[in-house]
Amino acid sequence: MIQLDFGLVLAQPFFLCSLVLFVIGWIITFVSTAALTACDLTICVVGPVRLVWVDIFYNLFILLGATLAVATQAVHNYRLVILTFIAGGLSLLFVCINTTINVHHAMYSAVGSGLIFQSFVLIFWVFYFGAEEDSLVKRTINGFVIPRNPGAATAGVSNGVAHGAVSPNQQPQENLSSVVVAPAADYAYKARALYSYDANPEDSNELSFVKGEVLDIVDNKGKWWQARKADGTIGIAPSNYLQLI
């Protein structure tokens, strides 16, 4: 079952700021277009306002889709779909901007300003959703990710486990020896390490990794995930150290 976690949106400042700007631009466009429709029905029927209404609902669909993709950790599954809709959205936005800013009317200027706000955000989202994980843009964006568990991130080293990670001794209800590592498993997800982790030498199943490293993940359920490093090493990793991408 798909679970919504809007904490994932809050944990990514770049995406959150762009989302706020997009909502502001969308509201400005919606209110201005509604006011223009109310005061000049003739222009709305035969002029550019009708096209702006199409753009308003199209961009609302992009807004909801992008937010849900991030909140459900499904960006890796719908990345190309999102980019395709963004490309169509930008084309429609540019047409609407051109038709509104050329009309000398205060309401049309307000509509155009809202559309310009949205266009800037969509251009940023092209890089956010389209850049490869090892690119400079994506590394910069991911460098500002806020840890999901700040208390764990700042905790000291205790019992050989750094940063307050889940320890087998601290979680007796989840015995690590019962976690079976399947070499032939299907790695359907990718995750970026929020912190470095040193494997417990007493458990050969644990996997060591460094902050910023990208791991392949089999399943995203439970406190420990089966992971595979770029060099092919497999093992289990604490989920609170990882951020799905």
DRENPA-3360 file (N, C-alpha, C; in nm, 2 decimals, always signed):
BEGIN
1 = MIQLDFGL = +0.08/-0.12/+0.00/+0.00/+0.00/+0.00/+0.09/+0.13/+0.00 ~ +0.05/+0.22/-0.09/+0.13/+0.34/-0.10/+0.11/+0.43/+0.03 ~ +0.22/+0.48/+0.09/+0.20/+0.56/+0.21/+0.25/+0.70/+0.18 ~ +0.17/+0.80/+0.21/+0.21/+0.94/+0.19/+0.29/+0.99/+0.31 ~ +0.40/+1.05/+0.29/+0.49/+1.10/+0.39/+0.53/+1.24/+0.35 ~ +0.46/+1.34/+0.39/+0.49/+1.48/+0.35/+0.62/+1.53/+0.42 ~ +0.67/+1.45/+0.52/+0.79/+1.49/+0.58/+0.91/+1.48/+0.48 ~ +0.89/+1.40/+0.38/+0.99/+1.39/+0.27/+1.00/+1.52/+0.19;
9 = VLAQPFFL = +0.88/+1.59/+0.18/+0.88/+1.72/+0.11/+0.95/+1.82/+0.19 ~ +0.92/+1.82/+0.32/+0.98/+1.92/+0.42/+1.13/+1.89/+0.43 ~ +1.17/+1.77/+0.41/+1.32/+1.74/+0.43/+1.40/+1.79/+0.31 ~ +1.34/+1.84/+0.20/+1.41/+1.88/+0.08/+1.39/+2.03/+0.06 ~ +1.47/+2.12/+0.12/+1.44/+2.26/+0.11/+1.43/+2.32/-0.03 ~ +1.51/+2.27/-0.12/+1.51/+2.32/-0.26/+1.37/+2.29/-0.32 ~ +1.33/+2.17/-0.31/+1.20/+2.13/-0.37/+1.08/+2.20/-0.30 ~ +1.09/+2.22/-0.16/+0.99/+2.28/-0.09/+0.98/+2.43/-0.12;
17 = CSLVLFVI = +1.09/+2.50/-0.14/+1.08/+2.64/-0.18/+1.02/+2.66/-0.32 ~ +1.06/+2.57/-0.41/+1.01/+2.58/-0.54/+0.86/+2.55/-0.54 ~ +0.82/+2.46/-0.46/+0.68/+2.42/-0.45/+0.60/+2.54/-0.40 ~ +0.65/+2.61/-0.30/+0.58/+2.73/-0.24/+0.57/+2.84/-0.35 ~ +0.68/+2.86/-0.43/+0.67/+2.96/-0.54/+0.57/+2.92/-0.64 ~ +0.57/+2.79/-0.67/+0.47/+2.75/-0.78/+0.33/+2.77/-0.73 ~ +0.30/+2.74/-0.60/+0.17/+2.76/-0.55/+0.13/+2.91/-0.55 ~ +0.23/+3.00/-0.52/+0.20/+3.14/-0.52/+0.17/+3.19/-0.66;
25 = GWIITFVS = +0.25/+3.14/-0.76/+0.22/+3.18/-0.90/+0.09/+3.12/-0.95 ~ +0.06/+3.00/-0.91/-0.07/+2.94/-0.95/-0.19/+3.02/-0.89 ~ -0.18/+3.06/-0.76/-0.29/+3.13/-0.70/-0.31/+3.27/-0.77 ~ -0.19/+3.34/-0.79/-0.20/+3.47/-0.86/-0.27/+3.45/-1.00 ~ -0.23/+3.35/-1.07/-0.29/+3.33/-1.20/-0.44/+3.29/-1.19 ~ -0.47/+3.20/-1.10/-0.61/+3.16/-1.08/-0.70/+3.28/-1.05 ~ -0.66/+3.36/-0.94/-0.74/+3.47/-0.90/-0.76/+3.57/-1.01 ~ -0.65/+3.61/-1.07/-0.65/+3.71/-1.18/-0.74/+3.67/-1.30;
33 = TAALTACD = -0.72/+3.54/-1.33/-0.80/+3.49/-1.45/-0.95/+3.48/-1.41 ~ -0.98/+3.45/-1.28/-1.12/+3.44/-1.24/-1.18/+3.58/-1.24 ~ -1.10/+3.68/-1.20/-1.15/+3.82/-1.20/-1.17/+3.87/-1.34 ~ -1.08/+3.83/-1.43/-1.09/+3.88/-1.57/-1.21/+3.81/-1.63 ~ -1.23/+3.69/-1.60/-1.35/+3.62/-1.66/-1.48/+3.69/-1.61 ~ -1.48/+3.73/-1.49/-1.60/+3.79/-1.43/-1.63/+3.93/-1.49 ~ -1.53/+4.00/-1.53/-1.55/+4.14/-1.58/-1.55/+4.15/-1.73 ~ -1.51/+4.05/-1.80/-1.51/+4.06/-1.95/-1.53/+3.92/-2.01;
41 = LTICVVGP = -1.66/+3.88/-2.02/-1.69/+3.75/-2.07/-1.66/+3.73/-2.22 ~ -1.67/+3.84/-2.29/-1.64/+3.83/-2.44/-1.50/+3.80/-2.47 ~ -1.41/+3.86/-2.40/-1.26/+3.83/-2.42/-1.23/+3.69/-2.37 ~ -1.30/+3.65/-2.27/-1.27/+3.51/-2.22/-1.31/+3.41/-2.31 ~ -1.41/+3.43/-2.39/-1.46/+3.33/-2.48/-1.37/+3.32/-2.61 ~ -1.33/+3.44/-2.66/-1.26/+3.44/-2.79/-1.12/+3.48/-2.78 ~ -1.07/+3.52/-2.66/-0.94/+3.56/-2.64/-0.85/+3.46/-2.57 ~ -0.73/+3.51/-2.52/-0.63/+3.42/-2.46/-0.67/+3.37/-2.32;
49 = VRLVWVDI = -0.77/+3.42/-2.26/-0.81/+3.37/-2.12/-0.85/+3.23/-2.12 ~ -0.92/+3.19/-2.23/-0.97/+3.05/-2.23/-0.85/+2.95/-2.23 ~ -0.74/+2.99/-2.30/-0.62/+2.91/-2.30/-0.55/+2.91/-2.16 ~ -0.56/+3.02/-2.09/-0.50/+3.03/-1.96/-0.57/+2.93/-1.86 ~ -0.70/+2.92/-1.88/-0.78/+2.83/-1.79/-0.73/+2.68/-1.81 ~ -0.70/+2.65/-1.94/-0.65/+2.52/-1.97/-0.51/+2.50/-1.89 ~ -0.43/+2.60/-1.90/-0.30/+2.60/-1.84/-0.31/+2.59/-1.68 ~ -0.41/+2.66/-1.63/-0.42/+2.65/-1.48/-0.45/+2.51/-1.43;
57 = FYNLFILL = -0.54/+2.44/-1.50/-0.57/+2.30/-1.45/-0.46/+2.20/-1.49 ~ -0.39/+2.23/-1.60/-0.28/+2.14/-1.64/-0.17/+2.16/-1.54 ~ -0.14/+2.28/-1.50/-0.03/+2.30/-1.40/-0.07/+2.25/-1.26 ~ -0.20/+2.25/-1.23/-0.24/+2.20/-1.10/-0.22/+2.05/-1.10 ~ -0.24/+1.98/-1.21/-0.21/+1.84/-1.22/-0.06/+1.81/-1.20 ~ +0.03/+1.89/-1.26/+0.17/+1.88/-1.25/+0.21/+1.90/-1.10 ~ +0.15/+2.00/-1.04/+0.18/+2.03/-0.90/+0.15/+1.92/-0.81 ~ +0.03/+1.86/-0.82/-0.01/+1.75/-0.74/+0.07/+1.62/-0.77;
65 = GATLAVAT = +0.10/+1.60/-0.90/+0.17/+1.48/-0.93/+0.32/+1.48/-0.88 ~ +0.38/+1.60/-0.89/+0.52/+1.61/-0.85/+0.53/+1.60/-0.70 ~ +0.43/+1.66/-0.63/+0.43/+1.65/-0.48/+0.41/+1.51/-0.43 ~ +0.31/+1.44/-0.49/+0.28/+1.30/-0.45/+0.40/+1.21/-0.48 ~ +0.47/+1.24/-0.59/+0.58/+1.15/-0.63/+0.69/+1.16/-0.52 ~ +0.72/+1.29/-0.47/+0.82/+1.31/-0.37/+0.77/+1.25/-0.24 ~ +0.64/+1.27/-0.20/+0.59/+1.23/-0.08/+0.57/+1.08/-0.06 ~ +0.57/+1.01/-0.18/+0.56/+0.86/-0.17/+0.69/+0.79/-0.21;
73 = QAVHNYRL = +0.80/+0.87/-0.23/+0.93/+0.82/-0.27/+0.92/+0.74/-0.40 ~ +0.84/+0.80/-0.49/+0.82/+0.73/-0.62/+0.88/+0.81/-0.74 ~ +0.97/+0.91/-0.71/+1.03/+0.99/-0.82/+1.10/+0.90/-0.92 ~ +1.17/+0.80/-0.87/+1.25/+0.71/-0.96/+1.16/+0.63/-1.05 ~ +1.03/+0.61/-1.01/+0.94/+0.54/-1.10/+0.87/+0.63/-1.20 ~ +0.84/+0.75/-1.17/+0.76/+0.84/-1.25/+0.84/+0.96/-1.30 ~ +0.97/+0.95/-1.30/+1.06/+1.06/-1.34/+1.03/+1.10/-1.48 ~ +1.03/+1.01/-1.57/+1.01/+1.04/-1.72/+0.87/+1.09/-1.74;
81 = VILTFIAG = +0.77/+1.04/-1.67/+0.64/+1.09/-1.69/+0.63/+1.24/-1.64 ~ +0.69/+1.27/-1.53/+0.69/+1.40/-1.48/+0.76/+1.50/-1.57 ~ +0.87/+1.46/-1.62/+0.94/+1.54/-1.72/+0.87/+1.57/-1.85 ~ +0.79/+1.46/-1.89/+0.71/+1.48/-2.01/+0.60/+1.58/-1.99 ~ +0.53/+1.57/-1.88/+0.43/+1.67/-1.85/+0.48/+1.81/-1.83 ~ +0.60/+1.82/-1.77/+0.67/+1.95/-1.75/+0.70/+2.01/-1.88 ~ +0.75/+1.93/-1.98/+0.78/+1.98/-2.11/+0.65/+2.04/-2.18 ~ +0.54/+1.97/-2.17/+0.42/+2.02/-2.22/+0.37/+2.14/-2.15;
89 = GLSLLFVC = +0.39/+2.14/-2.01/+0.35/+2.26/-1.93/+0.43/+2.38/-1.97 ~ +0.56/+2.37/-1.99/+0.64/+2.49/-2.03/+0.60/+2.54/-2.17 ~ +0.57/+2.45/-2.26/+0.52/+2.50/-2.39/+0.39/+2.58/-2.38 ~ +0.30/+2.52/-2.30/+0.17/+2.59/-2.29/+0.19/+2.72/-2.21 ~ +0.28/+2.72/-2.11/+0.30/+2.85/-2.03/+0.36/+2.96/-2.12 ~ +0.45/+2.92/-2.21/+0.52/+3.03/-2.29/+0.41/+3.09/-2.39 ~ +0.32/+3.00/-2.44/+0.22/+3.06/-2.53/+0.13/+3.15/-2.45 ~ +0.09/+3.11/-2.33/+0.00/+3.19/-2.25/+0.07/+3.32/-2.20;
97 = INTTINVH = +0.19/+3.31/-2.17/+0.27/+3.43/-2.13/+0.27/+3.53/-2.25 ~ +0.30/+3.48/-2.36/+0.31/+3.57/-2.48/+0.18/+3.64/-2.51 ~ +0.07/+3.56/-2.49/-0.06/+3.62/-2.53/-0.11/+3.72/-2.42 ~ -0.07/+3.70/-2.30/-0.12/+3.79/-2.19/-0.04/+3.91/-2.17 ~ +0.09/+3.91/-2.18/+0.17/+4.02/-2.16/+0.16/+4.12/-2.28 ~ +0.11/+4.08/-2.39/+0.09/+4.17/-2.50/-0.04/+4.25/-2.50 ~ -0.12/+4.21/-2.40/-0.25/+4.29/-2.38/-0.23/+4.39/-2.27 ~ -0.26/+4.52/-2.31/-0.23/+4.63/-2.21/-0.35/+4.64/-2.12;
105 = HAMYSAVG = -0.35/+4.56/-2.02/-0.46/+4.56/-1.92/-0.40/+4.51/-1.79 ~ -0.43/+4.57/-1.68/-0.37/+4.54/-1.55/-0.40/+4.39/-1.51 ~ -0.52/+4.34/-1.54/-0.55/+4.20/-1.50/-0.47/+4.10/-1.58 ~ -0.45/+4.14/-1.71/-0.37/+4.05/-1.79/-0.22/+4.05/-1.75 ~ -0.17/+4.16/-1.70/-0.04/+4.17/-1.64/-0.02/+4.08/-1.52 ~ -0.13/+4.08/-1.44/-0.13/+4.00/-1.32/-0.13/+3.85/-1.36 ~ -0.21/+3.81/-1.45/-0.21/+3.68/-1.50/-0.07/+3.64/-1.56 ~ -0.01/+3.73/-1.63/+0.12/+3.70/-1.69/+0.23/+3.68/-1.58;
113 = SGLIFQSF = +0.22/+3.76/-1.48/+0.32/+3.75/-1.37/+0.31/+3.62/-1.30 ~ +0.19/+3.57/-1.28/+0.17/+3.44/-1.21/+0.22/+3.33/-1.30 ~ +0.20/+3.34/-1.43/+0.25/+3.24/-1.53/+0.40/+3.24/-1.53 ~ +0.46/+3.36/-1.52/+0.61/+3.36/-1.52/+0.67/+3.30/-1.39 ~ +0.60/+3.32/-1.28/+0.64/+3.25/-1.16/+0.65/+3.10/-1.18 ~ +0.54/+3.04/-1.24/+0.53/+2.90/-1.26/+0.63/+2.85/-1.36 ~ +0.66/+2.93/-1.46/+0.76/+2.89/-1.56/+0.90/+2.87/-1.50 ~ +0.94/+2.96/-1.41/+1.07/+2.95/-1.34/+1.08/+2.82/-1.26;
121 = VLIFWVFY = +0.97/+2.79/-1.19/+0.97/+2.67/-1.11/+0.98/+2.55/-1.20 ~ +0.90/+2.54/-1.31/+0.91/+2.43/-1.40/+1.05/+2.41/-1.46 ~ +1.11/+2.52/-1.49/+1.25/+2.51/-1.54/+1.34/+2.45/-1.44 ~ +1.33/+2.49/-1.31/+1.41/+2.43/-1.21/+1.37/+2.28/-1.19 ~ +1.25/+2.24/-1.20/+1.21/+2.10/-1.19/+1.26/+2.02/-1.30 ~ +1.29/+2.07/-1.42/+1.35/+2.00/-1.52/+1.49/+1.94/-1.47 ~ +1.56/+2.03/-1.40/+1.69/+1.99/-1.35/+1.67/+1.90/-1.22 ~ +1.57/+1.93/-1.14/+1.55/+1.85/-1.02/+1.51/+1.71/-1.05;
129 = FGAEEDSL = +1.42/+1.69/-1.14/+1.37/+1.55/-1.17/+1.46/+1.49/-1.28 ~ +1.52/+1.57/-1.37/+1.59/+1.51/-1.48/+1.74/+1.49/-1.47 ~ +1.81/+1.56/-1.38/+1.95/+1.55/-1.36/+1.99/+1.41/-1.31 ~ +2.10/+1.36/-1.36/+2.15/+1.23/-1.31/+2.20/+1.25/-1.16 ~ +2.21/+1.14/-1.09/+2.24/+1.15/-0.95/+2.38/+1.19/-0.92 ~ +2.47/+1.16/-1.02/+2.61/+1.20/-1.00/+2.65/+1.34/-1.06 ~ +2.54/+1.41/-1.11/+2.57/+1.54/-1.17/+2.59/+1.64/-1.06 ~ +2.65/+1.76/-1.10/+2.68/+1.86/-1.00/+2.55/+1.92/-0.95;
137 = VKRTINGF = +2.45/+1.94/-1.03/+2.32/+2.00/-0.99/+2.26/+1.91/-0.89 ~ +2.25/+1.78/-0.91/+2.18/+1.69/-0.82/+2.26/+1.67/-0.69 ~ +2.39/+1.67/-0.70/+2.47/+1.66/-0.57/+2.45/+1.79/-0.49 ~ +2.44/+1.90/-0.55/+2.42/+2.03/-0.48/+2.28/+2.03/-0.41 ~ +2.18/+1.98/-0.49/+2.04/+1.98/-0.43/+2.04/+1.88/-0.31 ~ +2.09/+1.76/-0.33/+2.09/+1.66/-0.23/+2.17/+1.70/-0.11 ~ +2.27/+1.79/-0.13/+2.35/+1.83/-0.02/+2.28/+1.91/+0.09 ~ +2.16/+1.96/+0.05/+2.08/+2.04/+0.14/+1.96/+1.96/+0.20;
145 = VIPRNPGA = +1.96/+1.83/+0.18/+1.85/+1.74/+0.24/+1.86/+1.74/+0.39 ~ +1.75/+1.77/+0.45/+1.75/+1.77/+0.60/+1.72/+1.63/+0.65 ~ +1.80/+1.58/+0.74/+1.78/+1.44/+0.80/+1.64/+1.42/+0.85 ~ +1.59/+1.31/+0.82/+1.45/+1.28/+0.87/+1.45/+1.26/+1.02 ~ +1.56/+1.23/+1.08/+1.56/+1.21/+1.23/+1.68/+1.29/+1.28 ~ +1.66/+1.42/+1.30/+1.77/+1.51/+1.34/+1.84/+1.46/+1.47 ~ +1.76/+1.41/+1.57/+1.81/+1.36/+1.69/+1.91/+1.25/+1.67 ~ +1.88/+1.16/+1.58/+1.97/+1.05/+1.55/+2.09/+1.10/+1.49;
153 = ATAGVSNG = +2.08/+1.20/+1.40/+2.20/+1.25/+1.33/+2.30/+1.31/+1.42 ~ +2.26/+1.37/+1.53/+2.35/+1.44/+1.62/+2.39/+1.36/+1.74 ~ +2.34/+1.24/+1.75/+2.38/+1.16/+1.87/+2.52/+1.11/+1.86 ~ +2.58/+1.09/+1.98/+2.72/+1.04/+1.98/+2.74/+0.90/+1.95 ~ +2.86/+0.85/+1.94/+2.89/+0.71/+1.91/+2.86/+0.63/+2.03 ~ +2.78/+0.53/+2.02/+2.75/+0.45/+2.14/+2.74/+0.30/+2.10 ~ +2.81/+0.21/+2.17/+2.81/+0.07/+2.15/+2.85/+0.04/+2.01 ~ +2.94/+0.12/+1.95/+2.99/+0.09/+1.82/+2.90/+0.13/+1.71;
161 = VAHGAVSP = +2.79/+0.20/+1.73/+2.70/+0.24/+1.63/+2.70/+0.39/+1.63 ~ +2.74/+0.46/+1.52/+2.75/+0.60/+1.51/+2.62/+0.67/+1.48 ~ +2.61/+0.80/+1.52/+2.50/+0.88/+1.49/+2.36/+0.83/+1.54 ~ +2.36/+0.74/+1.63/+2.23/+0.69/+1.69/+2.16/+0.60/+1.60 ~ +2.23/+0.52/+1.51/+2.16/+0.43/+1.42/+2.09/+0.32/+1.50 ~ +2.00/+0.25/+1.44/+1.93/+0.14/+1.51/+2.04/+0.03/+1.54 ~ +2.05/-0.01/+1.66/+2.14/-0.12/+1.70/+2.07/-0.25/+1.73 ~ +2.13/-0.36/+1.69/+2.07/-0.49/+1.72/+2.05/-0.51/+1.87;
169 = NQQPQENL = +2.14/-0.45/+1.96/+2.12/-0.46/+2.10/+2.01/-0.37/+2.15 ~ +1.98/-0.26/+2.08/+1.88/-0.17/+2.12/+1.74/-0.21/+2.07 ~ +1.74/-0.30/+1.96/+1.61/-0.34/+1.90/+1.60/-0.49/+1.91 ~ +1.58/-0.55/+2.03/+1.58/-0.70/+2.04/+1.46/-0.76/+1.96 ~ +1.35/-0.68/+1.94/+1.24/-0.74/+1.87/+1.27/-0.76/+1.72 ~ +1.38/-0.70/+1.67/+1.42/-0.73/+1.53/+1.57/-0.78/+1.53 ~ +1.58/-0.91/+1.53/+1.71/-0.98/+1.54/+1.77/-0.98/+1.40 ~ +1.89/-0.91/+1.39/+1.95/-0.90/+1.26/+2.00/-1.04/+1.21;
177 = SSVVVAPA = +2.02/-1.13/+1.29/+2.06/-1.26/+1.24/+1.95/-1.33/+1.16 ~ +1.82/-1.28/+1.18/+1.71/-1.34/+1.11/+1.69/-1.27/+0.97 ~ +1.77/-1.16/+0.95/+1.76/-1.10/+0.82/+1.84/-1.17/+0.72 ~ +1.78/-1.23/+0.62/+1.85/-1.31/+0.52/+1.89/-1.22/+0.40 ~ +2.01/-1.22/+0.36/+2.06/-1.15/+0.25/+2.05/-1.24/+0.12 ~ +1.97/-1.20/+0.03/+1.96/-1.28/-0.09/+2.04/-1.22/-0.21 ~ +2.15/-1.28/-0.25/+2.23/-1.23/-0.35/+2.16/-1.21/-0.49 ~ +2.06/-1.29/-0.52/+2.00/-1.28/-0.65/+1.87/-1.19/-0.64;
185 = ADYAYKAR = +1.86/-1.11/-0.54/+1.74/-1.03/-0.52/+1.73/-0.92/-0.63 ~ +1.61/-0.87/-0.65/+1.58/-0.76/-0.75/+1.59/-0.63/-0.68 ~ +1.69/-0.55/-0.72/+1.71/-0.42/-0.65/+1.63/-0.31/-0.73 ~ +1.51/-0.29/-0.67/+1.41/-0.20/-0.74/+1.43/-0.05/-0.71 ~ +1.50/-0.02/-0.60/+1.51/+0.12/-0.56/+1.66/+0.17/-0.55 ~ +1.67/+0.30/-0.53/+1.81/+0.35/-0.51/+1.79/+0.45/-0.39 ~ +1.90/+0.46/-0.31/+1.89/+0.54/-0.19/+2.03/+0.61/-0.17 ~ +2.03/+0.73/-0.12/+2.15/+0.80/-0.09/+2.17/+0.80/+0.06;
193 = ALYSYDAN = +2.30/+0.78/+0.10/+2.33/+0.78/+0.24/+2.34/+0.92/+0.30 ~ +2.26/+0.94/+0.40/+2.26/+1.07/+0.47/+2.38/+1.09/+0.56 ~ +2.43/+0.98/+0.61/+2.55/+0.98/+0.70/+2.63/+0.86/+0.66 ~ +2.76/+0.86/+0.71/+2.84/+0.74/+0.70/+2.81/+0.64/+0.80 ~ +2.83/+0.51/+0.77/+2.79/+0.41/+0.87/+2.90/+0.30/+0.86 ~ +2.95/+0.26/+0.98/+3.05/+0.15/+1.00/+2.98/+0.03/+1.04 ~ +2.99/-0.08/+0.97/+2.92/-0.20/+1.00/+2.97/-0.26/+1.13 ~ +2.88/-0.33/+1.20/+2.91/-0.40/+1.32/+3.00/-0.52/+1.29;
201 = PEDSNELS = +3.12/-0.53/+1.34/+3.21/-0.64/+1.31/+3.15/-0.77/+1.35 ~ +3.06/-0.77/+1.45/+3.00/-0.90/+1.50/+2.89/-0.95/+1.41 ~ +2.85/-0.87/+1.31/+2.74/-0.92/+1.22/+2.79/-0.90/+1.07 ~ +2.82/-1.01/+1.01/+2.88/-1.01/+0.88/+2.78/-0.97/+0.77 ~ +2.65/-0.96/+0.81/+2.55/-0.91/+0.71/+2.55/-0.76/+0.69 ~ +2.60/-0.69/+0.79/+2.59/-0.54/+0.78/+2.68/-0.48/+0.68 ~ +2.64/-0.37/+0.62/+2.72/-0.31/+0.51/+2.77/-0.17/+0.56 ~ +2.89/-0.14/+0.53/+2.95/-0.01/+0.56/+2.94/+0.08/+0.44;
209 = FVKGEVLD = +2.91/+0.21/+0.46/+2.91/+0.30/+0.35/+2.94/+0.44/+0.40 ~ +2.96/+0.53/+0.31/+3.00/+0.67/+0.34/+2.88/+0.77/+0.30 ~ +2.88/+0.88/+0.37/+2.78/+0.98/+0.34/+2.78/+1.02/+0.19 ~ +2.67/+1.03/+0.13/+2.65/+1.07/-0.01/+2.66/+0.95/-0.11 ~ +2.70/+0.83/-0.06/+2.71/+0.72/-0.15/+2.57/+0.67/-0.19 ~ +2.55/+0.63/-0.31/+2.42/+0.58/-0.37/+2.42/+0.43/-0.36 ~ +2.32/+0.37/-0.30/+2.31/+0.23/-0.29/+2.18/+0.18/-0.36 ~ +2.19/+0.06/-0.41/+2.07/-0.01/-0.47/+2.00/-0.08/-0.35;
217 = IVDNKGKW = +1.87/-0.07/-0.35/+1.79/-0.12/-0.24/+1.69/-0.22/-0.29 ~ +1.67/-0.33/-0.22/+1.57/-0.43/-0.26/+1.43/-0.39/-0.22 ~ +1.41/-0.36/-0.09/+1.28/-0.32/-0.04/+1.29/-0.21/+0.06 ~ +1.19/-0.12/+0.07/+1.20/-0.01/+0.15/+1.11/-0.02/+0.28 ~ +1.10/-0.14/+0.33/+1.02/-0.17/+0.45/+1.11/-0.22/+0.56 ~ +1.07/-0.18/+0.68/+1.15/-0.23/+0.80/+1.26/-0.13/+0.83 ~ +1.33/-0.17/+0.95/+1.44/-0.08/+1.00/+1.57/-0.11/+0.93 ~ +1.58/-0.22/+0.86/+1.70/-0.26/+0.79/+1.67/-0.30/+0.65;
225 = WQARKADG = +1.74/-0.24/+0.55/+1.72/-0.27/+0.41/+1.84/-0.35/+0.35 ~ +1.80/-0.44/+0.27/+1.91/-0.51/+0.19/+1.96/-0.41/+0.09 ~ +2.09/-0.39/+0.08/+2.15/-0.29/-0.01/+2.27/-0.35/-0.09 ~ +2.30/-0.28/-0.20/+2.42/-0.32/-0.28/+2.49/-0.20/-0.32 ~ +2.62/-0.20/-0.29/+2.71/-0.09/-0.33/+2.75/-0.09/-0.47 ~ +2.81/+0.01/-0.52/+2.85/+0.02/-0.66/+2.95/-0.09/-0.70 ~ +3.03/-0.13/-0.60/+3.13/-0.24/-0.63/+3.07/-0.38/-0.62 ~ +2.94/-0.39/-0.60/+2.88/-0.52/-0.59/+2.86/-0.58/-0.45;
233 = TIGIAPSN = +2.92/-0.51/-0.35/+2.91/-0.56/-0.22/+2.77/-0.55/-0.17 ~ +2.71/-0.66/-0.11/+2.58/-0.65/-0.06/+2.57/-0.68/+0.09 ~ +2.46/-0.63/+0.15/+2.45/-0.65/+0.29/+2.32/-0.57/+0.34 ~ +2.31/-0.55/+0.47/+2.19/-0.48/+0.52/+2.24/-0.34/+0.58 ~ +2.15/-0.24/+0.57/+2.19/-0.11/+0.61/+2.07/-0.05/+0.69 ~ +2.10/+0.03/+0.79/+1.99/+0.09/+0.87/+1.91/+0.19/+0.78 ~ +1.78/+0.18/+0.78/+1.70/+0.26/+0.69/+1.70/+0.41/+0.73 ~ +1.72/+0.44/+0.86/+1.72/+0.58/+0.90/+1.85/+0.65/+0.86;
241 = YLQLI = +1.94/+0.58/+0.80/+2.06/+0.65/+0.74/+2.05/+0.68/+0.59 ~ +1.94/+0.63/+0.53/+1.92/+0.64/+0.39/+1.80/+0.72/+0.35 ~ +1.81/+0.78/+0.23/+1.70/+0.86/+0.17/+1.68/+0.81/+0.03 ~ +1.56/+0.75/+0.01/+1.53/+0.70/-0.13/+1.53/+0.81/-0.23 ~ +1.58/+0.78/-0.35/+1.59/+0.88/-0.45/+1.53/+0.83/-0.58;
% end
